[in-house]
Amino acid sequence: MTTYLPKEVQDGLDAARLQAKRRKSRLRVETGAQSFAVLRSWEGGFALPSDGGPHLRGLVDLYDGTRHLSRCLIVASEEEAGERRYDLKLVNQTGGSQPVDFERLEDLPVALIGRV
């Protein structure tokens, strides 16, 4: 049995693999008004498709669906197998609530009920 595939078949398989990664990923990167789907991510970075996208560098926002995960400082590291890899230089995690400059009491009422 041979493991040789014609170039056209191999290119078709690679394109189908990238398309499947794009569909199932919820992660996306936003810079300015542009948004790009993340193919995969790991502890120190993430990968975007290398076709058609700009060469990103600097400050970007990382989202999981509509939830803002972090603001990252990135730099491109390498390009291989149809994806461009980016390394995270600085990551600022975003919280679920806005910071406040006063102490919130735990036994504070949620709402006021008026007289009828």
Long-range contacts (C-beta under 8 A, 24 or more apart in sequence): 14-81, 14-82, 18-49, 18-82, 18-83, 22-49, 26-64, 26-65, 27-62, 27-63, 27-64, 28-62, 28-63, 29-56, 29-60, 29-61, 29-62, 29-63, 30-60, 30-61, 30-63, 31-56, 31-58, 31-59, 31-60, 31-61, 38-62, 39-83, 40-83, 44-87, 44-88, 45-74, 45-77, 45-85, 45-86, 45-87, 45-88, 46-85, 46-86, 46-88, 47-83, 47-84, 47-85, 47-86, 48-83, 48-84, 48-86, 49-82, 49-83, 49-84, 50-79, 50-82, 50-83, 50-84, 51-82, 53-84, 55-84, 56-86, 68-94, 69-93, 69-94, 70-94
